[in-house]
Structures are given as C-alpha cells and as structure tokens.
Amino acid sequence: MELRAAITRRRMVRSFADVPLDRHRLDDLLDLARRAPSAGNTQAVGFVVLSGEESVARYWDITLPAGSPGEQSGDRRAKFRWQGLLAAPALVIVTVDPDAYPSRYAEADKKSTGLGAGTDAWPIPYWWVDAGAVAQNLLLLCVDAGLGACLFGPFDHEPALRTAFDLPEQVRLVATIAIGQPSPDEAGTGQGRSAQRPRPSLADITVRP
C-alpha cells in the first residue's frame, strides 16, 4: 500500500473479530514500528505485548473490571460502548524510559547541551515525541497489513498496570494499541464522538512568516 493511502485510510477500529493474530506477524510490525526518529538515538521506547487470552483479559480486568452484577464496576463494563474492542486479540502497550534521555545526553557527544542534568532540564520532553512517532508508525503499519488498530491511554491505571506486568518504576506507559482483524460488522459500529469534530484547514494551522 502506498504511504499516502495508509495515512488517509487510517482510523480507530473499535470492533474486532475473534481471530488470533500470528505472533511472527505482530513481531514484524513492531520491529518496523520502532524504526522511528529518536532524540540522540536514545531508543528508549519499548513494547509490552499482550497477545494471549489470559494476558489480554488481565489488562481489561485492571482497566475495566467486570465485577459482580449490580456493582458499579460490573455496570461499567456492561455499559461500555465499544464491546467489540474487548475482543481484540492483541494489546500493545507503548512504553518509554524518560531517565534514559538524560543518561544519553550526559555522554561526551551530547554533554554540551546541558540536557544530561536530568529530565527537568528538557524544555520539551522528547521521550513523548519519540513514543508518539513509534505509535504512529504502528498504526500505519496495521493499515498497510490489512489490520485494525485503536490507540487509547491507560491514564490513571498506569501504576496498576506497571505493577501487574512487573515493569520498572521509571518506565512510563504512553498508550495502548489494540490490534487485530476488524469484525465483519465493524463499519456499522459507528465512530467515536471525537471523529465528528471537523478538521481545520491547512491554512488555519500553518504559519509562513
């Protein structure tokens, strides 16, 4: 698929078919996705790959617990708008280690920048930029592979997920990307409310001094 086509076709898929995702196929996508810009070639973006029923279920039990009938947590999952999202065969959590950036910039070839002093020395936290570039690569690669993908944030569940999957304390969980074969009726599930917001014109977001 041409890159232009992948960019224009990319959208968030929120309903997945009950079809397993081949591990080697997913690994190939991740290997390509990580080939993104990286400040100082720090390469501190990583993946937590949940691709078995047990690990995927564990993620949802933490972020969207089922609970017992009548309990608030149980009602929350039952009333979740995107039930088809829970069927995704793979969840990829994009992670980054911010501490790796000052360590890299304390090295001889970067020391003069002063960014090796610590994360607070960075006017722009480029670890978020790098992680976003990797995530976008993965989203576009899924389109190219004929797969559906949906990016969403762990938000206040980050500490619990970090503990559950035994991740180092300094590692940040940037986003989760659900990946799989779109369900046959996916087109009829509707778009999220955010998709209805109009896209600004190029002139509105472009400055040419």
C-alpha positions as CSV (number, residue, x, y, z in Angstrom):
1,M,0.0,0.0,0.0
2,E,1.2,3.5,-0.8
3,L,2.1,5.6,2.3
4,R,-0.4,8.3,1.2
5,A,-3.2,5.7,1.1
6,A,-2.3,4.3,4.5
7,I,-2.4,7.8,6.0
8,T,-5.8,8.7,4.5
9,R,-7.3,5.3,5.4
10,R,-6.1,5.2,9.0
11,R,-8.8,5.4,11.6
12,M,-9.5,3.9,15.0
13,V,-11.1,0.4,14.8
14,R,-13.2,-0.4,17.8
15,S,-14.6,-3.8,17.0
16,F,-12.5,-6.9,16.3
17,A,-13.2,-10.4,15.0
18,D,-12.4,-13.4,17.1
19,V,-9.3,-14.3,15.0
20,P,-5.9,-14.9,16.6
21,L,-3.0,-12.7,15.5
22,D,0.1,-14.6,14.4
23,R,3.0,-13.8,16.7
24,H,5.6,-13.5,13.9
25,R,3.3,-11.1,12.0
26,L,3.0,-8.9,15.1
27,D,6.7,-9.0,15.8
28,D,7.4,-7.9,12.2
29,L,5.1,-4.9,12.7
30,L,6.7,-4.0,16.0
31,D,10.2,-4.3,14.5
32,L,9.3,-1.9,11.8
33,A,7.4,0.5,14.1
34,R,10.4,1.1,16.3
35,R,12.3,2.4,13.4
36,A,11.2,6.0,14.2
37,P,13.1,9.2,15.0
38,S,14.7,9.1,18.4
39,A,16.4,12.0,20.2
40,G,20.1,11.3,20.3
41,N,19.3,7.8,19.0
42,T,18.4,7.1,22.7
43,Q,15.9,4.3,21.6
44,A,14.2,4.1,24.9
45,V,10.7,3.3,23.5
46,G,9.6,-0.3,24.1
47,F,6.5,-2.6,24.0
48,V,4.6,-4.7,26.4
49,V,2.8,-7.3,24.2
50,L,-0.3,-8.9,25.5
51,S,-1.4,-11.5,22.9
52,G,-2.9,-14.4,24.8
53,E,-6.4,-14.6,26.2
54,E,-5.1,-14.6,29.8
55,S,-2.9,-11.6,29.4
56,V,-5.4,-9.6,27.4
57,A,-8.1,-10.4,30.0
58,R,-5.8,-9.3,32.8
59,Y,-5.4,-5.9,31.1
60,W,-9.2,-5.4,30.9
61,D,-9.7,-6.7,34.5
62,I,-7.4,-3.9,35.7
63,T,-8.7,-1.1,33.4
64,L,-12.3,-2.1,33.0
65,P,-13.1,-4.6,35.8
66,A,-16.3,-6.7,35.3
67,G,-17.2,-7.0,39.0
68,S,-20.5,-8.7,40.1
69,P,-23.9,-7.9,38.7
70,G,-25.2,-4.7,40.2
71,E,-21.8,-3.5,41.3
72,Q,-20.6,-0.2,39.8
73,S,-17.6,-1.8,38.2
74,G,-19.7,-4.5,36.7
75,D,-22.1,-2.0,35.3
76,R,-19.2,0.0,33.8
77,R,-18.0,-2.9,31.7
78,A,-21.5,-4.0,30.7
79,K,-22.3,-0.4,29.6
80,F,-19.0,0.1,27.8
81,R,-19.9,1.5,24.4
82,W,-17.2,-0.4,22.5
83,Q,-17.8,-4.0,23.4
84,G,-16.0,-5.2,20.2
85,L,-12.8,-3.5,21.4
86,L,-12.6,-6.1,24.2
87,A,-12.3,-8.8,21.6
88,A,-9.0,-7.5,20.2
89,P,-6.6,-10.5,20.1
90,A,-3.6,-8.3,20.9
91,L,-2.9,-5.3,23.0
92,V,0.5,-3.5,22.7
93,I,1.4,-1.0,25.4
94,V,3.9,1.5,24.1
95,T,6.4,2.4,26.9
96,V,9.3,4.8,27.3
97,D,12.0,5.3,29.9
98,P,12.4,9.1,30.4
99,D,15.5,8.6,32.5
100,A,17.4,7.1,29.5
101,Y,17.4,10.6,27.9
102,P,19.5,12.5,30.4
103,S,21.8,9.5,30.6
104,R,22.3,9.6,26.8
105,Y,22.8,13.3,26.8
106,A,25.4,13.1,29.6
107,E,27.6,11.2,27.2
108,A,30.5,13.1,25.6
109,D,29.0,13.9,22.2
110,K,25.9,15.4,23.8
111,K,27.2,16.8,27.1
112,S,27.4,20.4,25.8
113,T,23.6,20.5,25.5
114,G,23.2,20.5,29.3
115,L,20.3,18.0,28.9
116,G,22.2,15.4,30.8
117,A,21.4,17.1,34.1
118,G,18.1,15.4,34.4
119,T,14.6,15.2,32.9
120,D,13.7,18.7,34.3
121,A,16.4,20.2,32.1
122,W,14.5,19.3,29.0
123,P,12.3,22.2,27.7
124,I,10.5,19.7,25.5
125,P,10.3,16.2,26.9
126,Y,11.3,14.4,23.7
127,W,10.5,10.9,25.2
128,W,6.9,11.7,24.5
129,V,7.7,12.8,21.0
130,D,9.7,9.6,20.3
131,A,6.9,7.4,21.7
132,G,4.3,9.1,19.6
133,A,6.4,8.6,16.5
134,V,6.6,4.8,17.2
135,A,2.9,4.6,17.9
136,Q,2.0,6.4,14.7
137,N,4.3,4.0,12.8
138,L,2.5,1.0,14.3
139,L,-0.9,2.4,13.5
140,L,0.0,3.0,9.8
141,L,1.7,-0.4,9.6
142,C,-1.5,-2.0,10.8
143,V,-3.4,-0.3,7.9
144,D,-0.8,-1.5,5.5
145,A,-1.2,-5.1,6.8
146,G,-5.0,-5.0,6.5
147,L,-5.4,-5.0,10.3
148,G,-7.5,-2.7,12.5
149,A,-5.9,-0.8,15.4
150,C,-7.2,1.5,18.1
151,L,-5.0,3.7,20.4
152,F,-6.1,4.7,23.8
153,G,-4.5,5.7,27.1
154,P,-4.0,3.8,30.3
155,F,-4.4,7.1,32.2
156,D,-4.9,6.5,36.0
157,H,-4.4,2.8,35.5
158,E,-0.7,3.2,34.7
159,P,0.6,2.3,38.2
160,A,-1.6,-0.8,38.5
161,L,-0.6,-2.0,35.0
162,R,3.1,-1.3,35.8
163,T,2.8,-3.5,38.9
164,A,0.7,-6.2,37.2
165,F,3.2,-6.6,34.4
166,D,6.3,-6.2,36.5
167,L,7.7,-3.1,34.8
168,P,10.4,-0.9,36.3
169,E,9.2,2.1,38.3
170,Q,10.7,4.6,35.9
171,V,9.0,3.2,32.8
172,R,6.0,5.2,31.6
173,L,3.1,3.6,29.8
174,V,2.3,6.1,27.0
175,A,-0.6,4.3,25.1
176,T,-2.2,1.0,24.5
177,I,-2.9,-0.1,20.9
178,A,-5.4,-2.8,20.3
179,I,-4.6,-4.8,17.1
180,G,-6.5,-7.4,15.2
181,Q,-8.8,-8.3,12.3
182,P,-11.7,-5.9,12.1
183,S,-15.0,-7.6,12.7
184,P,-17.3,-8.0,9.7
185,D,-19.8,-5.5,11.2
186,E,-17.1,-3.1,12.3
187,A,-18.2,-0.4,9.8
188,G,-21.6,-0.3,11.5
189,T,-20.4,0.3,15.0
190,G,-20.2,4.0,14.4
191,Q,-17.4,6.4,15.1
192,G,-16.3,7.9,18.3
193,R,-17.6,11.4,19.2
194,S,-14.2,12.9,18.6
195,A,-14.2,11.8,15.0
196,Q,-17.2,14.1,14.3
197,R,-15.1,17.2,15.1
198,P,-14.2,19.0,11.8
199,R,-10.6,19.0,10.7
200,P,-9.2,22.6,10.5
201,S,-8.0,23.8,7.1
202,L,-4.3,23.7,6.3
203,A,-4.2,27.5,6.3
204,D,-5.6,27.6,9.9
205,I,-2.7,25.6,11.3
206,T,0.1,26.8,9.0
207,V,2.3,29.9,9.6
208,R,4.5,31.3,6.9
209,P,6.3,34.3,8.4
